[in-house]
Amino acid sequence: MPCHFSLTFTLDAEAMRQRHRRKFLGQVLLVISLVALFIAVALFYLVVEQLEGNVLTPIVQHRMVSLPPALVLSSVLAMGLVFGLVGVLVATPLTVVVFIVVRMLYLEDVLGESSELDSKR
């Protein structure tokens, strides 16, 4: 009888090890799939943000304010180099303000010409 008990115990232990290995393998595959999904979503987000920030926004600003896209990108780059993240955040609004003030002061006061801003009103 003791022999039968040890054989049954060994078979049960081996079956438990097999179940544990399958369960562990399933958990590893789950983690791998979640990491792959995270990387895919992060890459998609990065691509969309880059397109929106570097292509779409300058085009919209050019149409709305007649601000050249190269000026926007240059100002963001320059302000980012000088002031870091805060410079990047305030570069475009500050560039728009300076551009409009220069246009109004120089074109209207010095040259006496009406700007596109007056014709849009």
Rosetta silent file (secondary structure, phi, psi, omega in degrees, C-alpha in Angstrom):
SEQUENCE: MPCHFSLTFTLDAEAMRQRHRRKFLGQVLLVISLVALFIAVALFYLVVEQLEGNVLTPIVQHRMVSLPPALVLSSVLAMGLVFGLVGVLVATPLTVVVFIVVRMLYLEDVLGESSELDSKR
SCORE:     score description
SCORE:     0.000 S_00000001
   1 L     0.000  -41.703 -179.834    0.000    0.000    0.000 S_00000001
   2 H   -59.554  -33.116  179.679    2.690    2.604    0.706 S_00000001
   3 H   -64.420  -42.919 -179.616    4.020    2.091   -2.810 S_00000001
   4 H   -64.666  -39.680  179.660    0.654    2.882   -4.347 S_00000001
   5 H   -63.038  -44.486 -178.715    0.338    6.031   -2.237 S_00000001
   6 H   -68.070  -35.327  178.185    3.745    7.373   -3.319 S_00000001
   7 H   -67.329  -42.504  178.241    2.972    6.619   -6.995 S_00000001
   8 H   -65.582  -40.757  178.378   -0.349    8.445   -6.751 S_00000001
   9 H   -63.715  -41.019  179.515    1.320   11.359   -4.951 S_00000001
  10 H   -65.462  -42.168  179.183    4.018   11.531   -7.640 S_00000001
  11 H   -65.992  -41.298  177.856    1.426   11.528  -10.437 S_00000001
  12 H   -64.388  -41.024  179.052   -0.603   14.225   -8.709 S_00000001
  13 H   -64.713  -41.394  178.878    2.527   16.315   -8.152 S_00000001
  14 H   -65.225  -40.554  177.944    3.540   15.917  -11.815 S_00000001
  15 H   -64.501  -38.850  177.895    0.033   16.906  -12.962 S_00000001
  16 H   -65.600  -40.224  177.483    0.154   19.969  -10.718 S_00000001
  17 H   -61.896  -41.405  179.257    3.552   20.948  -12.163 S_00000001
  18 H   -63.991  -44.195  177.567    2.151   20.652  -15.692 S_00000001
  19 H   -63.278  -40.514  179.083   -0.848   22.828  -14.797 S_00000001
  20 H   -64.070  -41.041  178.730    1.438   25.332  -13.114 S_00000001
  21 H   -63.736  -43.498  179.147    3.688   25.478  -16.224 S_00000001
  22 H   -64.888  -40.517  178.992    0.685   26.026  -18.503 S_00000001
  23 H   -65.537  -42.895  178.626   -0.675   28.688  -16.186 S_00000001
  24 H   -63.546  -42.718  179.173    2.733   30.398  -16.024 S_00000001
  25 H   -62.806  -40.171  176.897    3.078   30.230  -19.816 S_00000001
  26 H   -62.881  -40.443  178.581   -0.366   31.816  -20.187 S_00000001
  27 H   -66.929  -39.940  178.318    0.604   34.620  -17.830 S_00000001
  28 H   -64.298  -44.017  178.269    3.847   35.238  -19.721 S_00000001
  29 H   -63.834  -36.658  176.547    1.979   35.366  -23.034 S_00000001
  30 H   -63.603  -45.337  179.270   -0.533   37.784  -21.523 S_00000001
  31 H   -63.322  -42.932  179.255    2.224   40.094  -20.321 S_00000001
  32 H   -62.034  -43.648 -179.952    3.961   39.948  -23.700 S_00000001
  33 H   -66.856  -36.974  177.575    0.725   40.763  -25.537 S_00000001
  34 H   -67.030  -39.941  177.321   -0.025   43.667  -23.165 S_00000001
  35 H   -64.786  -42.349  178.362    3.476   45.090  -23.648 S_00000001
  36 H   -63.292  -40.935  177.840    3.117   44.772  -27.440 S_00000001
  37 H   -64.341  -42.624  177.808   -0.267   46.525  -27.280 S_00000001
  38 H   -60.082  -45.039  179.670    1.203   49.301  -25.131 S_00000001
  39 H   -63.926  -42.097  179.525    4.055   49.824  -27.605 S_00000001
  40 H   -63.448  -44.052  179.491    1.644   49.883  -30.567 S_00000001
  41 H   -66.281  -41.585  178.814   -0.628   52.435  -28.888 S_00000001
  42 H   -63.248  -41.818  178.125    2.348   54.582  -27.844 S_00000001
  43 H   -65.462  -42.548  177.777    3.741   54.570  -31.396 S_00000001
  44 H   -61.085  -45.511  178.553    0.331   55.440  -32.858 S_00000001
  45 H   -61.230  -43.164  179.600   -0.063   58.298  -30.373 S_00000001
  46 H   -62.490  -44.337 -179.925    3.445   59.562  -31.162 S_00000001
  47 H   -64.413  -45.657 -179.482    2.811   59.531  -34.925 S_00000001
  48 H   -63.609  -44.077  179.554   -0.550   61.302  -34.597 S_00000001
  49 H   -64.047  -40.831  178.705    0.862   63.938  -32.255 S_00000001
  50 H   -64.817  -43.149  178.066    3.852   64.594  -34.527 S_00000001
  51 H   -64.568  -43.558 -179.356    1.618   64.984  -37.584 S_00000001
  52 H   -66.145  -44.385 -175.672   -0.793   67.239  -35.751 S_00000001
  53 H   -76.273  -34.073 -173.972    1.898   69.389  -34.164 S_00000001
  54 H  -103.824  -13.453 -179.438    4.308   69.675  -37.073 S_00000001
  55 H  -119.071  -57.293 -172.292    2.019   69.564  -40.120 S_00000001
  56 H   -69.980  -47.770 -177.621   -1.599   70.358  -39.313 S_00000001
  57 H   -60.737  -47.719  177.575   -1.169   73.149  -36.752 S_00000001
  58 H   -61.249  -35.331  178.965    1.213   75.276  -38.873 S_00000001
  59 H   -67.005  -44.163  179.399   -1.097   74.965  -41.888 S_00000001
  60 H   -64.461  -42.239  179.434   -4.156   76.027  -39.870 S_00000001
  61 H   -65.862  -35.282  177.747   -2.238   78.913  -38.304 S_00000001
  62 H   -64.128  -40.334 -179.416   -1.032   80.023  -41.722 S_00000001
  63 H   -73.645  -36.036 -175.998   -4.613   80.174  -43.000 S_00000001
  64 H   -81.942  -39.866 -173.734   -6.069   81.862  -39.912 S_00000001
  65 H  -115.629   -3.723 -173.605   -3.328   84.379  -39.086 S_00000001
  66 L    59.324   36.704  178.568   -1.278   84.311  -42.308 S_00000001
  67 L   -94.091  121.724 -178.014    1.639   83.187  -40.190 S_00000001
  68 L   -61.135  134.206 -179.687    4.251   81.286  -42.224 S_00000001
  69 H   -58.805  -35.032  179.081    4.630   77.665  -41.031 S_00000001
  70 H   -64.285  -34.346  177.773    8.431   77.951  -41.144 S_00000001
  71 H   -66.802  -40.259  178.701    8.220   80.885  -38.712 S_00000001
  72 H   -63.415  -49.929 -178.853    6.115   78.824  -36.302 S_00000001
  73 H   -64.197  -38.941  178.659    8.470   75.852  -36.396 S_00000001
  74 H   -65.820  -41.048 -179.916   11.534   78.093  -36.077 S_00000001
  75 H   -67.699  -38.977  177.517   10.066   79.944  -33.113 S_00000001
  76 H   -63.288  -43.424  179.011    9.128   76.692  -31.363 S_00000001
  77 H   -64.039  -46.410 -178.121   12.635   75.347  -31.915 S_00000001
  78 H   -66.005  -45.951  179.906   14.347   78.548  -30.762 S_00000001
  79 H   -66.879  -33.695  176.752   12.139   79.013  -27.700 S_00000001
  80 H   -66.348  -39.505  178.549   12.539   75.343  -26.831 S_00000001
  81 H   -67.858  -38.607 -176.253   16.323   75.616  -26.964 S_00000001
  82 H   -81.792  -46.404 -172.140   16.395   78.782  -24.880 S_00000001
  83 H  -113.093    1.100  177.265   13.578   78.218  -22.368 S_00000001
  84 L    76.020 -144.550 -176.098   12.935   74.464  -22.512 S_00000001
  85 H   -62.501  -39.044  178.515    9.431   73.043  -22.188 S_00000001
  86 H   -63.556  -38.904  177.217    7.899   76.350  -21.109 S_00000001
  87 H   -62.868  -40.047  177.979    9.378   77.960  -24.221 S_00000001
  88 H   -64.210  -39.378 -178.139    7.832   75.307  -26.436 S_00000001
  89 H   -69.208  -35.074 -176.359    4.428   75.860  -24.816 S_00000001
  90 H  -101.179   -1.611 -174.831    4.423   79.652  -25.223 S_00000001
  91 H   -63.074  -50.284 -175.824    6.339   79.931  -28.511 S_00000001
  92 H   -67.677  -48.763  177.596    3.425   79.818  -30.932 S_00000001
  93 H   -61.108  -39.181  178.745    1.053   82.179  -29.084 S_00000001
  94 H   -66.216  -39.118  177.823    3.900   84.615  -28.465 S_00000001
  95 H   -64.175  -41.105  178.341    4.934   84.445  -32.136 S_00000001
  96 H   -62.415  -45.021 -179.955    1.352   85.171  -33.228 S_00000001
  97 H   -62.496  -48.104 -179.834    1.136   88.179  -30.913 S_00000001
  98 H   -62.532  -41.977 -179.273    4.493   89.578  -32.051 S_00000001
  99 H   -62.147  -44.220 -179.648    3.627   88.956  -35.707 S_00000001
 100 H   -69.236  -41.399  178.755    0.279   90.784  -35.427 S_00000001
 101 H   -63.548  -44.811  178.463    1.751   93.684  -33.431 S_00000001
 102 H   -63.246  -42.927  179.070    4.579   94.126  -35.941 S_00000001
 103 H   -61.125  -45.666 -178.167    2.126   93.913  -38.827 S_00000001
 104 H   -67.636  -47.152 -177.134   -0.190   96.479  -37.253 S_00000001
 105 H   -70.002  -46.172 -175.117    2.538   98.895  -36.137 S_00000001
 106 H   -76.925  -50.084 -176.653    4.778   98.640  -39.178 S_00000001
 107 H   -69.704  -46.352 -174.972    2.255   98.248  -41.979 S_00000001
 108 H   -80.554  -45.368 -174.899   -0.431  100.582  -40.695 S_00000001
 109 H   -82.123  -45.270 -174.842    1.559  103.244  -38.849 S_00000001
 110 H   -83.774  -50.006 -175.667    4.798  103.430  -40.820 S_00000001
 111 L   -89.146  -20.642 -179.992    3.744  102.429  -44.327 S_00000001
 112 L    76.022   12.932  179.527    0.122  103.529  -44.101 S_00000001
 113 L   -92.601  150.109  174.782   -1.143  100.341  -45.753 S_00000001
 114 L   -85.367  141.728 -178.175   -4.090   98.393  -44.454 S_00000001
 115 L   -90.697  172.687  177.206   -3.276   94.866  -43.363 S_00000001
 116 H   -65.605  -22.962  179.725   -5.171   91.683  -44.042 S_00000001
 117 H   -63.550  -38.581  179.860   -6.475   91.843  -40.492 S_00000001
 118 H   -68.677  -36.304 -177.989   -8.625   94.878  -41.339 S_00000001
 119 H   -73.674  -21.534  179.205  -10.050   93.214  -44.418 S_00000001
 120 H   -80.661  -18.562 -176.333  -11.050   90.101  -42.417 S_00000001
 121 L   -73.966    0.000    0.000  -13.151   92.109  -39.935 S_00000001
